[in-house]
Amino acid sequence: MPDLLDYGQIKAPATEVLMAGAELWARESGWMPGT
């Protein structure tokens, strides 16, 4: 079982892709936190 550091390094690329997609969606849809 990987330790926490390994887990973070393994998932970092996927997190970057997901966040980029979420930020694009937020810009295009006009979504703002708390709304």
ModelCIF file with pLDDT and N, C-alpha, C, O atoms, coordinates in Angstrom:
data_MODEL
#
_entry.id   MODEL 
#
_entity.id                         1 
_entity.type                       polymer 
_entity.pdbx_number_of_molecules   1 
#
_entity_poly.entity_id                      1 
_entity_poly.type                           'polypeptide(L)' 
_entity_poly.nstd_linkage                   no 
_entity_poly.nstd_monomer                   no 
_entity_poly.pdbx_seq_one_letter_code       MPDLLDYGQIKAPATEVLMAGAELWARESGWMPGT 
_entity_poly.pdbx_seq_one_letter_code_can   MPDLLDYGQIKAPATEVLMAGAELWARESGWMPGT 
_entity_poly.pdbx_strand_id                 A 
#
loop_
_entity_poly_seq.entity_id 
_entity_poly_seq.num 
_entity_poly_seq.mon_id 
_entity_poly_seq.hetero 
1 1  MET n 
1 2  PRO n 
1 3  ASP n 
1 4  LEU n 
1 5  LEU n 
1 6  ASP n 
1 7  TYR n 
1 8  GLY n 
1 9  GLN n 
1 10 ILE n 
1 11 LYS n 
1 12 ALA n 
1 13 PRO n 
1 14 ALA n 
1 15 THR n 
1 16 GLU n 
1 17 VAL n 
1 18 LEU n 
1 19 MET n 
1 20 ALA n 
1 21 GLY n 
1 22 ALA n 
1 23 GLU n 
1 24 LEU n 
1 25 TRP n 
1 26 ALA n 
1 27 ARG n 
1 28 GLU n 
1 29 SER n 
1 30 GLY n 
1 31 TRP n 
1 32 MET n 
1 33 PRO n 
1 34 GLY n 
1 35 THR n 
#
_struct_asym.id          A 
_struct_asym.entity_id   1 
#
loop_
_ma_qa_metric.id 
_ma_qa_metric.mode 
_ma_qa_metric.name 
_ma_qa_metric.software_group_id 
_ma_qa_metric.type 
1 global pLDDT . pLDDT 
2 local  pLDDT . pLDDT 
#
_ma_qa_metric_global.metric_id      1 
_ma_qa_metric_global.metric_value   90.63 
_ma_qa_metric_global.model_id       1 
_ma_qa_metric_global.ordinal_id     1 
#
loop_
_ma_qa_metric_local.label_asym_id 
_ma_qa_metric_local.label_comp_id 
_ma_qa_metric_local.label_seq_id 
_ma_qa_metric_local.metric_id 
_ma_qa_metric_local.metric_value 
_ma_qa_metric_local.model_id 
_ma_qa_metric_local.ordinal_id 
A MET 1  2 60.00 1 1  
A PRO 2  2 64.00 1 2  
A ASP 3  2 85.00 1 3  
A LEU 4  2 87.00 1 4  
A LEU 5  2 89.00 1 5  
A ASP 6  2 90.00 1 6  
A TYR 7  2 88.00 1 7  
A GLY 8  2 86.00 1 8  
A GLN 9  2 89.00 1 9  
A ILE 10 2 89.00 1 10 
A LYS 11 2 91.00 1 11 
A ALA 12 2 93.00 1 12 
A PRO 13 2 94.00 1 13 
A ALA 14 2 94.00 1 14 
A THR 15 2 94.00 1 15 
A GLU 16 2 95.00 1 16 
A VAL 17 2 96.00 1 17 
A LEU 18 2 96.00 1 18 
A MET 19 2 96.00 1 19 
A ALA 20 2 97.00 1 20 
A GLY 21 2 97.00 1 21 
A ALA 22 2 96.00 1 22 
A GLU 23 2 96.00 1 23 
A LEU 24 2 97.00 1 24 
A TRP 25 2 97.00 1 25 
A ALA 26 2 96.00 1 26 
A ARG 27 2 96.00 1 27 
A GLU 28 2 97.00 1 28 
A SER 29 2 97.00 1 29 
A GLY 30 2 96.00 1 30 
A TRP 31 2 96.00 1 31 
A MET 32 2 92.00 1 32 
A PRO 33 2 88.00 1 33 
A GLY 34 2 88.00 1 34 
A THR 35 2 70.00 1 35 
#
loop_
_atom_site.group_PDB 
_atom_site.id 
_atom_site.type_symbol 
_atom_site.label_atom_id 
_atom_site.label_alt_id 
_atom_site.label_comp_id 
_atom_site.label_asym_id 
_atom_site.label_entity_id 
_atom_site.label_seq_id 
_atom_site.pdbx_PDB_ins_code 
_atom_site.Cartn_x 
_atom_site.Cartn_y 
_atom_site.Cartn_z 
_atom_site.occupancy 
_atom_site.B_iso_or_equiv 
_atom_site.pdbx_formal_charge 
_atom_site.auth_seq_id 
_atom_site.auth_comp_id 
_atom_site.auth_asym_id 
_atom_site.auth_atom_id 
_atom_site.pdbx_PDB_model_num 
ATOM 1   N N  . MET A 1 1  ? 0.857   -1.192 0.000   1.00 60.00 ? 1  MET A N  1 
ATOM 2   C CA . MET A 1 1  ? 0.000   0.000  0.000   1.00 60.00 ? 1  MET A CA 1 
ATOM 3   C C  . MET A 1 1  ? 0.891   1.239  0.000   1.00 60.00 ? 1  MET A C  1 
ATOM 4   O O  . MET A 1 1  ? 1.789   1.344  0.835   1.00 60.00 ? 1  MET A O  1 
ATOM 5   N N  . PRO A 1 2  ? 0.662   2.183  -0.922  1.00 64.00 ? 2  PRO A N  1 
ATOM 6   C CA . PRO A 1 2  ? 1.521   3.371  -0.971  1.00 64.00 ? 2  PRO A CA 1 
ATOM 7   C C  . PRO A 1 2  ? 1.310   4.275  0.243   1.00 64.00 ? 2  PRO A C  1 
ATOM 8   O O  . PRO A 1 2  ? 0.219   4.329  0.810   1.00 64.00 ? 2  PRO A O  1 
ATOM 9   N N  . ASP A 1 3  ? 2.370   4.980  0.629   1.00 85.00 ? 3  ASP A N  1 
ATOM 10  C CA . ASP A 1 3  ? 2.205   5.919  1.730   1.00 85.00 ? 3  ASP A CA 1 
ATOM 11  C C  . ASP A 1 3  ? 1.595   7.216  1.215   1.00 85.00 ? 3  ASP A C  1 
ATOM 12  O O  . ASP A 1 3  ? 1.369   7.361  0.014   1.00 85.00 ? 3  ASP A O  1 
ATOM 13  N N  . LEU A 1 4  ? 1.329   8.155  2.107   1.00 87.00 ? 4  LEU A N  1 
ATOM 14  C CA . LEU A 1 4  ? 0.629   9.375  1.742   1.00 87.00 ? 4  LEU A CA 1 
ATOM 15  C C  . LEU A 1 4  ? 1.398   10.200 0.710   1.00 87.00 ? 4  LEU A C  1 
ATOM 16  O O  . LEU A 1 4  ? 0.786   10.762 -0.199  1.00 87.00 ? 4  LEU A O  1 
ATOM 17  N N  . LEU A 1 5  ? 2.715   10.285 0.828   1.00 89.00 ? 5  LEU A N  1 
ATOM 18  C CA . LEU A 1 5  ? 3.511   11.037 -0.140  1.00 89.00 ? 5  LEU A CA 1 
ATOM 19  C C  . LEU A 1 5  ? 3.396   10.411 -1.533  1.00 89.00 ? 5  LEU A C  1 
ATOM 20  O O  . LEU A 1 5  ? 3.198   11.114 -2.524  1.00 89.00 ? 5  LEU A O  1 
ATOM 21  N N  . ASP A 1 6  ? 3.522   9.092  -1.597  1.00 90.00 ? 6  ASP A N  1 
ATOM 22  C CA . ASP A 1 6  ? 3.369   8.397  -2.882  1.00 90.00 ? 6  ASP A CA 1 
ATOM 23  C C  . ASP A 1 6  ? 1.990   8.659  -3.472  1.00 90.00 ? 6  ASP A C  1 
ATOM 24  O O  . ASP A 1 6  ? 1.857   8.914  -4.669  1.00 90.00 ? 6  ASP A O  1 
ATOM 25  N N  . TYR A 1 7  ? 0.976   8.596  -2.635  1.00 88.00 ? 7  TYR A N  1 
ATOM 26  C CA . TYR A 1 7  ? -0.395  8.812  -3.098  1.00 88.00 ? 7  TYR A CA 1 
ATOM 27  C C  . TYR A 1 7  ? -0.534  10.204 -3.720  1.00 88.00 ? 7  TYR A C  1 
ATOM 28  O O  . TYR A 1 7  ? -1.124  10.349 -4.791  1.00 88.00 ? 7  TYR A O  1 
ATOM 29  N N  . GLY A 1 8  ? 0.002   11.215 -3.059  1.00 86.00 ? 8  GLY A N  1 
ATOM 30  C CA . GLY A 1 8  ? -0.066  12.573 -3.578  1.00 86.00 ? 8  GLY A CA 1 
ATOM 31  C C  . GLY A 1 8  ? 0.638   12.718 -4.905  1.00 86.00 ? 8  GLY A C  1 
ATOM 32  O O  . GLY A 1 8  ? 0.142   13.396 -5.805  1.00 86.00 ? 8  GLY A O  1 
ATOM 33  N N  . GLN A 1 9  ? 1.794   12.083 -5.037  1.00 89.00 ? 9  GLN A N  1 
ATOM 34  C CA . GLN A 1 9  ? 2.549   12.163 -6.287  1.00 89.00 ? 9  GLN A CA 1 
ATOM 35  C C  . GLN A 1 9  ? 1.841   11.426 -7.418  1.00 89.00 ? 9  GLN A C  1 
ATOM 36  O O  . GLN A 1 9  ? 1.897   11.846 -8.573  1.00 89.00 ? 9  GLN A O  1 
ATOM 37  N N  . ILE A 1 10 ? 1.183   10.339 -7.082  1.00 89.00 ? 10 ILE A N  1 
ATOM 38  C CA . ILE A 1 10 ? 0.477   9.546  -8.101  1.00 89.00 ? 10 ILE A CA 1 
ATOM 39  C C  . ILE A 1 10 ? -0.751  10.295 -8.608  1.00 89.00 ? 10 ILE A C  1 
ATOM 40  O O  . ILE A 1 10 ? -1.035  10.280 -9.806  1.00 89.00 ? 10 ILE A O  1 
ATOM 41  N N  . LYS A 1 11 ? -1.476  10.945 -7.711  1.00 91.00 ? 11 LYS A N  1 
ATOM 42  C CA . LYS A 1 11 ? -2.724  11.585 -8.132  1.00 91.00 ? 11 LYS A CA 1 
ATOM 43  C C  . LYS A 1 11 ? -2.541  13.019 -8.624  1.00 91.00 ? 11 LYS A C  1 
ATOM 44  O O  . LYS A 1 11 ? -3.480  13.576 -9.194  1.00 91.00 ? 11 LYS A O  1 
ATOM 45  N N  . ALA A 1 12 ? -1.389  13.636 -8.434  1.00 93.00 ? 12 ALA A N  1 
ATOM 46  C CA . ALA A 1 12 ? -1.186  15.042 -8.802  1.00 93.00 ? 12 ALA A CA 1 
ATOM 47  C C  . ALA A 1 12 ? -1.522  15.333 -10.270 1.00 93.00 ? 12 ALA A C  1 
ATOM 48  O O  . ALA A 1 12 ? -2.231  16.304 -10.532 1.00 93.00 ? 12 ALA A O  1 
ATOM 49  N N  . PRO A 1 13 ? -1.050  14.545 -11.231 1.00 94.00 ? 13 PRO A N  1 
ATOM 50  C CA . PRO A 1 13 ? -1.371  14.859 -12.632 1.00 94.00 ? 13 PRO A CA 1 
ATOM 51  C C  . PRO A 1 13 ? -2.881  14.830 -12.912 1.00 94.00 ? 13 PRO A C  1 
ATOM 52  O O  . PRO A 1 13 ? -3.391  15.679 -13.644 1.00 94.00 ? 13 PRO A O  1 
ATOM 53  N N  . ALA A 1 14 ? -3.579  13.877 -12.344 1.00 94.00 ? 14 ALA A N  1 
ATOM 54  C CA . ALA A 1 14 ? -5.028  13.804 -12.551 1.00 94.00 ? 14 ALA A CA 1 
ATOM 55  C C  . ALA A 1 14 ? -5.712  15.004 -11.914 1.00 94.00 ? 14 ALA A C  1 
ATOM 56  O O  . ALA A 1 14 ? -6.651  15.558 -12.487 1.00 94.00 ? 14 ALA A O  1 
ATOM 57  N N  . THR A 1 15 ? -5.255  15.408 -10.743 1.00 94.00 ? 15 THR A N  1 
ATOM 58  C CA . THR A 1 15 ? -5.842  16.557 -10.060 1.00 94.00 ? 15 THR A CA 1 
ATOM 59  C C  . THR A 1 15 ? -5.666  17.815 -10.902 1.00 94.00 ? 15 THR A C  1 
ATOM 60  O O  . THR A 1 15 ? -6.587  18.626 -10.997 1.00 94.00 ? 15 THR A O  1 
ATOM 61  N N  . GLU A 1 16 ? -4.504  17.989 -11.512 1.00 95.00 ? 16 GLU A N  1 
ATOM 62  C CA . GLU A 1 16 ? -4.256  19.160 -12.352 1.00 95.00 ? 16 GLU A CA 1 
ATOM 63  C C  . GLU A 1 16 ? -5.211  19.188 -13.540 1.00 95.00 ? 16 GLU A C  1 
ATOM 64  O O  . GLU A 1 16 ? -5.740  20.247 -13.878 1.00 95.00 ? 16 GLU A O  1 
ATOM 65  N N  . VAL A 1 17 ? -5.437  18.054 -14.170 1.00 96.00 ? 17 VAL A N  1 
ATOM 66  C CA . VAL A 1 17 ? -6.341  17.979 -15.318 1.00 96.00 ? 17 VAL A CA 1 
ATOM 67  C C  . VAL A 1 17 ? -7.775  18.277 -14.883 1.00 96.00 ? 17 VAL A C  1 
ATOM 68  O O  . VAL A 1 17 ? -8.484  19.029 -15.551 1.00 96.00 ? 17 VAL A O  1 
ATOM 69  N N  . LEU A 1 18 ? -8.197  17.695 -13.774 1.00 96.00 ? 18 LEU A N  1 
ATOM 70  C CA . LEU A 1 18 ? -9.560  17.917 -13.293 1.00 96.00 ? 18 LEU A CA 1 
ATOM 71  C C  . LEU A 1 18 ? -9.781  19.368 -12.898 1.00 96.00 ? 18 LEU A C  1 
ATOM 72  O O  . LEU A 1 18 ? -10.830 19.936 -13.203 1.00 96.00 ? 18 LEU A O  1 
ATOM 73  N N  . MET A 1 19 ? -8.813  19.974 -12.225 1.00 96.00 ? 19 MET A N  1 
ATOM 74  C CA . MET A 1 19 ? -8.950  21.376 -11.821 1.00 96.00 ? 19 MET A CA 1 
ATOM 75  C C  . MET A 1 19 ? -8.989  22.301 -13.035 1.00 96.00 ? 19 MET A C  1 
ATOM 76  O O  . MET A 1 19 ? -9.753  23.266 -13.052 1.00 96.00 ? 19 MET A O  1 
ATOM 77  N N  . ALA A 1 20 ? -8.184  22.020 -14.038 1.00 97.00 ? 20 ALA A N  1 
ATOM 78  C CA . ALA A 1 20 ? -8.200  22.839 -15.251 1.00 97.00 ? 20 ALA A CA 1 
ATOM 79  C C  . ALA A 1 20 ? -9.573  22.761 -15.918 1.00 97.00 ? 20 ALA A C  1 
ATOM 80  O O  . ALA A 1 20 ? -10.107 23.777 -16.364 1.00 97.00 ? 20 ALA A O  1 
ATOM 81  N N  . GLY A 1 21 ? -10.137 21.573 -15.986 1.00 97.00 ? 21 GLY A N  1 
ATOM 82  C CA . GLY A 1 21 ? -11.467 21.412 -16.559 1.00 97.00 ? 21 GLY A CA 1 
ATOM 83  C C  . GLY A 1 21 ? -12.528 22.124 -15.740 1.00 97.00 ? 21 GLY A C  1 
ATOM 84  O O  . GLY A 1 21 ? -13.439 22.736 -16.296 1.00 97.00 ? 21 GLY A O  1 
ATOM 85  N N  . ALA A 1 22 ? -12.416 22.046 -14.426 1.00 96.00 ? 22 ALA A N  1 
ATOM 86  C CA . ALA A 1 22 ? -13.383 22.716 -13.554 1.00 96.00 ? 22 ALA A CA 1 
ATOM 87  C C  . ALA A 1 22 ? -13.287 24.229 -13.695 1.00 96.00 ? 22 ALA A C  1 
ATOM 88  O O  . ALA A 1 22 ? -14.307 24.917 -13.726 1.00 96.00 ? 22 ALA A O  1 
ATOM 89  N N  . GLU A 1 23 ? -12.063 24.751 -13.781 1.00 96.00 ? 23 GLU A N  1 
ATOM 90  C CA . GLU A 1 23 ? -11.890 26.194 -13.934 1.00 96.00 ? 23 GLU A CA 1 
ATOM 91  C C  . GLU A 1 23 ? -12.437 26.672 -15.279 1.00 96.00 ? 23 GLU A C  1 
ATOM 92  O O  . GLU A 1 23 ? -13.049 27.737 -15.351 1.00 96.00 ? 23 GLU A O  1 
ATOM 93  N N  . LEU A 1 24 ? -12.227 25.905 -16.330 1.00 97.00 ? 24 LEU A N  1 
ATOM 94  C CA . LEU A 1 24 ? -12.772 26.250 -17.638 1.00 97.00 ? 24 LEU A CA 1 
ATOM 95  C C  . LEU A 1 24 ? -14.291 26.262 -17.585 1.00 97.00 ? 24 LEU A C  1 
ATOM 96  O O  . LEU A 1 24 ? -14.923 27.197 -18.079 1.00 97.00 ? 24 LEU A O  1 
ATOM 97  N N  . TRP A 1 25 ? -14.879 25.239 -16.995 1.00 97.00 ? 25 TRP A N  1 
ATOM 98  C CA . TRP A 1 25 ? -16.332 25.168 -16.871 1.00 97.00 ? 25 TRP A CA 1 
ATOM 99  C C  . TRP A 1 25 ? -16.860 26.366 -16.081 1.00 97.00 ? 25 TRP A C  1 
ATOM 100 O O  . TRP A 1 25 ? -17.861 26.970 -16.469 1.00 97.00 ? 25 TRP A O  1 
ATOM 101 N N  . ALA A 1 26 ? -16.194 26.713 -14.975 1.00 96.00 ? 26 ALA A N  1 
ATOM 102 C CA . ALA A 1 26 ? -16.645 27.836 -14.153 1.00 96.00 ? 26 ALA A CA 1 
ATOM 103 C C  . ALA A 1 26 ? -16.619 29.138 -14.959 1.00 96.00 ? 26 ALA A C  1 
ATOM 104 O O  . ALA A 1 26 ? -17.564 29.924 -14.900 1.00 96.00 ? 26 ALA A O  1 
ATOM 105 N N  . ARG A 1 27 ? -15.546 29.362 -15.707 1.00 96.00 ? 27 ARG A N  1 
ATOM 106 C CA . ARG A 1 27 ? -15.464 30.576 -16.532 1.00 96.00 ? 27 ARG A CA 1 
ATOM 107 C C  . ARG A 1 27 ? -16.560 30.601 -17.585 1.00 96.00 ? 27 ARG A C  1 
ATOM 108 O O  . ARG A 1 27 ? -17.233 31.617 -17.758 1.00 96.00 ? 27 ARG A O  1 
ATOM 109 N N  . GLU A 1 28 ? -16.745 29.486 -18.289 1.00 97.00 ? 28 GLU A N  1 
ATOM 110 C CA . GLU A 1 28 ? -17.715 29.453 -19.380 1.00 97.00 ? 28 GLU A CA 1 
ATOM 111 C C  . GLU A 1 28 ? -19.149 29.525 -18.891 1.00 97.00 ? 28 GLU A C  1 
ATOM 112 O O  . GLU A 1 28 ? -20.011 30.068 -19.581 1.00 97.00 ? 28 GLU A O  1 
ATOM 113 N N  . SER A 1 29 ? -19.415 28.984 -17.712 1.00 97.00 ? 29 SER A N  1 
ATOM 114 C CA . SER A 1 29 ? -20.789 28.958 -17.201 1.00 97.00 ? 29 SER A CA 1 
ATOM 115 C C  . SER A 1 29 ? -21.107 30.173 -16.340 1.00 97.00 ? 29 SER A C  1 
ATOM 116 O O  . SER A 1 29 ? -22.273 30.427 -16.039 1.00 97.00 ? 29 SER A O  1 
ATOM 117 N N  . GLY A 1 30 ? -20.076 30.931 -15.936 1.00 96.00 ? 30 GLY A N  1 
ATOM 118 C CA . GLY A 1 30 ? -20.289 32.079 -15.058 1.00 96.00 ? 30 GLY A CA 1 
ATOM 119 C C  . GLY A 1 30 ? -20.432 31.706 -13.601 1.00 96.00 ? 30 GLY A C  1 
ATOM 120 O O  . GLY A 1 30 ? -20.813 32.544 -12.783 1.00 96.00 ? 30 GLY A O  1 
ATOM 121 N N  . TRP A 1 31 ? -20.133 30.454 -13.257 1.00 96.00 ? 31 TRP A N  1 
ATOM 122 C CA . TRP A 1 31 ? -20.256 29.994 -11.877 1.00 96.00 ? 31 TRP A CA 1 
ATOM 123 C C  . TRP A 1 31 ? -19.226 30.692 -10.999 1.00 96.00 ? 31 TRP A C  1 
ATOM 124 O O  . TRP A 1 31 ? -18.079 30.883 -11.403 1.00 96.00 ? 31 TRP A O  1 
ATOM 125 N N  . MET A 1 32 ? -19.646 31.070 -9.791  1.00 92.00 ? 32 MET A N  1 
ATOM 126 C CA . MET A 1 32 ? -18.760 31.659 -8.798  1.00 92.00 ? 32 MET A CA 1 
ATOM 127 C C  . MET A 1 32 ? -18.950 30.917 -7.483  1.00 92.00 ? 32 MET A C  1 
ATOM 128 O O  . MET A 1 32 ? -20.068 30.507 -7.173  1.00 92.00 ? 32 MET A O  1 
ATOM 129 N N  . PRO A 1 33 ? -17.889 30.731 -6.700  1.00 88.00 ? 33 PRO A N  1 
ATOM 130 C CA . PRO A 1 33 ? -18.035 30.074 -5.396  1.00 88.00 ? 33 PRO A CA 1 
ATOM 131 C C  . PRO A 1 33 ? -19.073 30.789 -4.550  1.00 88.00 ? 33 PRO A C  1 
ATOM 132 O O  . PRO A 1 33 ? -19.128 32.018 -4.523  1.00 88.00 ? 33 PRO A O  1 
ATOM 133 N N  . GLY A 1 34 ? -19.884 30.020 -3.869  1.00 88.00 ? 34 GLY A N  1 
ATOM 134 C CA . GLY A 1 34 ? -20.879 30.582 -2.976  1.00 88.00 ? 34 GLY A CA 1 
ATOM 135 C C  . GLY A 1 34 ? -22.178 30.982 -3.666  1.00 88.00 ? 34 GLY A C  1 
ATOM 136 O O  . GLY A 1 34 ? -23.080 31.533 -3.036  1.00 88.00 ? 34 GLY A O  1 
ATOM 137 N N  . THR A 1 35 ? -22.267 30.700 -4.969  1.00 70.00 ? 35 THR A N  1 
ATOM 138 C CA . THR A 1 35 ? -23.500 31.077 -5.667  1.00 70.00 ? 35 THR A CA 1 
ATOM 139 C C  . THR A 1 35 ? -24.289 29.854 -6.035  1.00 70.00 ? 35 THR A C  1 
ATOM 140 O O  . THR A 1 35 ? -25.361 29.967 -6.630  1.00 70.00 ? 35 THR A O  1 
#
